[in-house]
Amino acid sequence: MPGPEGAPASLRVLDLTDELGAAAVRTLVGIGADVARCRTPGAPSEGLAAELHWYAGTVLLPPEPGDSPVLDRWAEDVDVVLESGPVRSLRGVRFDAASGRPDSRWPHAVHVVITPFGLTGPRRDWYADDLVLASAGGMTWLGGRADGPPKPPPREQALQLAGVHGAIAALLGVLAANREAGRGGPTGQLVDISAQEATAATLETGAISWIHAGSCPRRNGGVYQHVAHRVFPAADGFVAGGYSGSDRMWTDLLKWMIEAGEAEDLADDAWSDPVHRWAGRPHVDEVVARFASRRTAAELADEGRRRALPWAEVSRAEGLPDNPQLRDRGFFVHIDGVPGHPDLVDVGPPVAVPGVDRPRTVAAARVVERPGWRSGPRAPAVRRLTAADAAAGPLTGLRVLDLTWVLAGPYATRLLADHGADVIKVESRFRQDPTRFSPGMRLRPGAGPDESGYFQNFNRGKRSVAINMRTEAGQDLVRRLAGHCDVVIDNYSPGTMSRWGLGYDALTEANPGVIAVSMSGVGQTGPWRNAVTFADTLAAMSGLTHETADPAGTPQGLTFGLGDMVAANAAVVGVLDLLLRGRGGFVDLSQLEAMASAMGPALLEHQLGAPVHGATPEHPDRRASRVPHGVYPAQGEDRWLSVAVLEDAQWRALVRAAVADGRGAAWAETLAGLADAGLAERKAAEDRIDDAVSAWTSDQVPEALADRLQALGVPAAIVSTGQDLVDRDPHLAARGFYVELEHPLAGPVRHEGVIARMSRTATRQERPAPLLGQHTDAVLTELLGLEAAEIRALTGAGVLE
């Protein structure tokens, strides 16, 4: 059936995923896709909470093996085949015997394949779970206490990132197919998603610090290294907050502390100097910590919001339904059809797209014999994109006005630029993007604003127009530019765009079909809409920060902007979905909702009865269903190996390898004695097993041992640093993940690559980030028809830079 306002029918998706693709399924269901799921016979369940969260709203088909002709019949009528898992278990990918080149079994469809390491390269056959992927992708290295082993973020973030990028790839593929439909050629293609690459592209400074400064951020228990934010103990819990950003973040916090009589020596003039304050950060943090400890977490959060300061209570996932902001915006959904649990509440999808009603109730997956699609064949509807050749990029011909700064917005618009969009970034010295102007974020020693490593990485492929929007003439120029753009994206505070005459209603007057995306912290509506947020405060509100605590420990928080990337991905999903529906609209994206949408399993576990996870204070990576499962020391300074035994055969293979290396050693005898142990017996002996595995790995070169274990079918990977990823990973090198671009000032610079590799459609990675205002004259001439004299006059008046 057609969607709202004449939009095309929902996407038809045949789902052949395992846990790698779960987030892709939920993302597509959240924008109204019609998904029929077919598991491999014998595939394990991840538990009721996970099944309900990731797959509610789908239908469940009978399991079918890879050689089943039934799969071919089901695949005939779909737009997308979504598949994931180890390469050896894929049901729809075939490899050419001579070249090794992968091809799809269903060439008419957009076939998105998510594997641990991709469909090409020397490690394409490697196995992995979230722990191994987070380690191979560099995320594990950034987490954990300084005195303990590295630790990945909670709630399987590597798997979630890979899945969402799979959903983005599906939308890009269908966009390309719709544009090719009238040309008479093939419209399907194979899209290769490497979960390792999806993770490695989401480290903020984790790898680019090595590229630009020759250094690697180190785990430190949750203290951000490039901004003064962290988790502080409160009188009854914990809060996330700090004093980086604009000068007001410090001056208003100091004013609050002075009013309370608790500023101590921070009221001295010396601390007003940001350089002095940064150098003395440990002392400043001690004073702020004493101030925080005398107040409840709720008091700190409430007063912080009142003063427009970035402070938030560290909330638990089970408390999310009590959050007044999320309740007011109708974020939660009820799950029907679960016997014995009539009132289950889950989090909503990461983005609410205009024209797709945010569901209030969703049904648990129901079993059917055949797909039984809800709607007829889907008619192409691509706005303003039909003229260009999709092979040059699915978004070629799309023009985006980028009014974002820092990380979430620039990452979203970079993803659009990578796939062909013309992104015009409006910036200024008068409203300085910290990633360009803050010396601490330039990464490269001695770099100026045009050489900032942080800015380069997240703004490649864009054009820069320098306009002073403090002037009326500057605001008028931006309004006129918006009239020539298909998409306008901002991440300003609610109300800012309207004050500039750039609110959605104003935009549609000049450009009725415009897609507008606002990426504010908590959304444009609701009682907290004016809250000032940073990545750490959003993580705290979402429940994610609380789960960074080791068992019986305290929350550590994250030290990189994971939430910014999650929000950016959600924004891209919103844009692509509206493009496919052939309509404009306003996407009111809440970064909090995007982050909280990943916490559904935790919320559902609280209602269904939390499973035993198996973690301990000494071993935070243990899992109840996997032994051994953890990060183990290896040869070298601070070198580590992740190992995840998922089944008995892998355990026996690990024991054979270890015993061969350690004949006569007590630890080898321990392992040999447990060689035939099943999961229950291994669980009972887990302490002895972990001690023995640690004794073995501590004398091993981690790269070599990972290779040996993977050759035996055992998931393992080194805990990669940024240097490992950029300089030492042969698989990423073989796949050309880090691309080198020639910057006019910095010279050749490596950048993180594109995640969605499309077999018939190009990506664009040839242009480095722009210099400030590099394209001002060209854009104003091209789009607004300004002549040289007009541009000189505007420059002289301080409107242009």
Protein Blocks (a to p, Z undefined) as FASTA:
>chain_A
ZZeehiacddddddfbdfklmmmmmmmmmnopacdddddehiacebjklmmmmmgoiacd
ddddfklmklmmmmmmpfbdcdeddfklpckbccdfklopacdfblmbccddddfkojed
jklmpccdfklmmmmnommmmgccfkbccdddehhlmlmmmmmmmmmmmmmmmmmmmmmm
mnopafbdcddddfklmmmmmnojmmmmmmmnopacddehhpafkbccdddddfklccdd
djehjfklmmmmmmmmmmnopnmmmlpmklmpmklmmmmmmmmmmmmmmmmmmpcfklmm
mmmmmnopacdddddfklmmmpmklmmnomaccdehiehiakbccdddfbdcehiacdfb
dcdddddfbfoiabdcdddddehklmpcfklopkgoiacddfbehjlmmmmmmmmmmnop
acdddddfklccfklmmmklnopghiafklomklmmmmghiacddddfkbmklmmmmmmm
mmmcfbdcdfbdehklmmnopafklmmmmmmmbccddddfnojedjklmpccdfklmmmm
nommmmmpcghiacebjabdfklmmmmmmmmmmmmmmmmnopacdddddfklmmmmmmmm
mmmmmmnopadehiafklmmbcfkbccddddddedehiacddddfbfklmmmmmmmmmmm
mgoiaklmmmmmmmmpcfklmmmmmmmmmmmmmmmmmmpcfklmmmmmmmnopacddddd
fklmmmmmmklmmnomaccdddfklopadddddfbdcfkbccdfkbccddehklmmmmmm
mmnopafklmmmmmmnomaZZ
